[in-house]
């Protein structure tokens, strides 16, 4: 079984060593320790670090990621309803972000066309409308006015 030093894992996953130490400190991914107290990561640890980074990118908190990894490590089905709820919430959030990003791409396209063509002073009002529409998408239509 291949083992990796913290330096190797840091380089392989493009993660600062301080981040790897922090994940160890909070019990997220805890590598084995040699007699010299150096950390040695297994291939499974590296996979769990990849899970961590993918889930972080998807909007999971470190606590939620710990729940997922604990479930994966222990196959503890008592956590299953909680994890299903977390996953469902994250999916809804990702779908909302996808919608927002589509709106933002549309805004950038339209604003670029309007700025490039400079047809009329009303073009700025059109850009303002796009910004308002994107803002409404960002906030779920909640307006404090």
C-alpha positions in Angstrom: 0.0 0.0 0.0 1.5 3.3 -1.1 1.9 6.0 1.5 2.5 9.7 0.8 4.1 12.5 2.9 2.3 15.7 3.5 4.6 17.4 1.0 3.7 14.8 -1.7 0.0 15.1 -1.0 0.2 18.9 -0.9 1.8 18.9 -4.3 -0.4 16.2 -5.8 -3.7 17.9 -4.8 -2.5 21.5 -4.9 -3.4 22.0 -1.3 -1.4 24.0 1.2 0.2 21.9 3.9 -1.5 24.1 6.5 -4.9 23.0 5.1 -3.9 19.4 5.3 -2.8 19.9 8.9 -6.1 21.7 9.7 -8.1 18.8 8.2 -6.1 16.5 10.5 -6.7 18.7 13.5 -10.5 18.8 13.0 -10.6 15.1 12.3 -11.7 15.4 8.7 -8.9 13.4 7.2 -6.5 11.9 9.7 -3.4 10.4 8.3 -1.3 7.8 10.1 1.7 8.9 12.1 5.1 7.3 11.9 7.3 6.9 15.0 8.9 10.2 14.0 5.4 11.8 14.2 5.4 12.6 10.5 2.0 12.3 8.7 1.7 9.5 6.1 -1.4 9.5 3.9 -2.8 6.4 2.3 -4.5 6.3 -1.1 -7.8 6.2 0.8 -6.8 9.4 2.6 -6.0 11.1 -0.7 -9.4 10.0 -2.1 -11.1 11.5 1.0 -9.2 14.7 0.5 -10.5 14.7 -3.1 -14.0 14.2 -1.8 -13.4 17.1 0.6 -12.4 19.5 -2.1 -15.2 18.5 -4.5 -17.8 18.8 -1.8 -16.4 22.2 -0.6 -16.6 23.4 -4.2 -20.2 22.3 -4.2 -21.0 24.4 -1.2 -20.7 21.8 1.6 -19.5 23.0 5.0 -16.6 21.1 6.6 -19.0 19.7 9.2 -21.2 18.4 6.4 -18.2 17.0 4.6 -17.2 15.2 7.8 -20.7 13.7 8.0 -20.3 12.4 4.4 -16.8 11.0 5.1 -17.9 9.4 8.4 -20.7 7.7 6.5 -18.4 6.6 3.8 -15.8 5.2 6.3 -18.2 3.6 8.7 -21.2 3.0 6.4 -23.3 4.2 9.3 -26.8 4.0 8.0 -28.1 5.9 11.1 -26.8 9.1 9.4 -28.5 8.3 6.1 -31.6 10.5 6.6 -29.4 13.4 7.7 -27.1 12.9 4.7 -30.0 12.6 2.3 -31.4 15.9 3.6 -28.0 17.6 3.3 -27.6 16.3 -0.3 -31.0 17.4 -1.2 -30.4 20.9 0.1 -27.0 21.1 -1.7 -28.6 19.9 -5.0 -31.3 22.6 -4.7 -28.6 25.2 -4.0 -26.5 24.0 -7.0 -29.5 24.2 -9.3 -30.2 27.7 -8.1 -26.6 28.7 -8.8 -26.7 27.2 -12.3 -29.8 29.3 -13.0 -28.0 32.3 -11.6 -24.9 31.7 -13.7 -27.1 31.3 -16.8 -28.6 34.7 -16.0 -25.2 36.2 -15.5 -23.9 34.8 -18.9 -27.0 36.2 -20.5 -26.5 39.6 -18.9 -22.8 39.7 -20.0 -23.8 38.8 -23.5 -26.5 41.4 -23.7 -24.5 44.1 -22.0 -21.6 43.4 -24.4 -23.9 43.8 -27.4 -25.5 46.9 -26.1 -22.1 48.5 -25.2 -20.6 47.5 -28.6 -23.5 48.9 -30.6 -24.1 52.0 -28.6 -27.3 52.6 -30.5 -29.2 54.8 -28.0 -29.1 56.3 -24.5 -31.8 53.8 -23.6 -29.3 51.0 -23.8 -28.0 51.8 -20.3 -31.6 51.4 -19.1 -31.6 47.9 -20.7 -28.4 47.0 -19.0 -29.9 48.3 -15.7 -32.9 46.0 -16.3 -30.6 43.0 -16.9 -28.8 43.8 -13.6 -32.1 44.0 -11.8 -33.2 40.7 -13.3 -29.9 38.9 -12.3 -30.3 40.4 -8.8 -33.8 39.0 -8.5 -32.5 35.6 -9.5 -29.7 35.9 -6.9 -32.1 36.7 -4.1 -34.9 34.4 -5.2 -37.1 37.4 -6.0 -36.8 38.8 -2.4 -36.8 42.5 -2.5 -36.4 44.6 0.6 -38.4 47.6 -0.8 
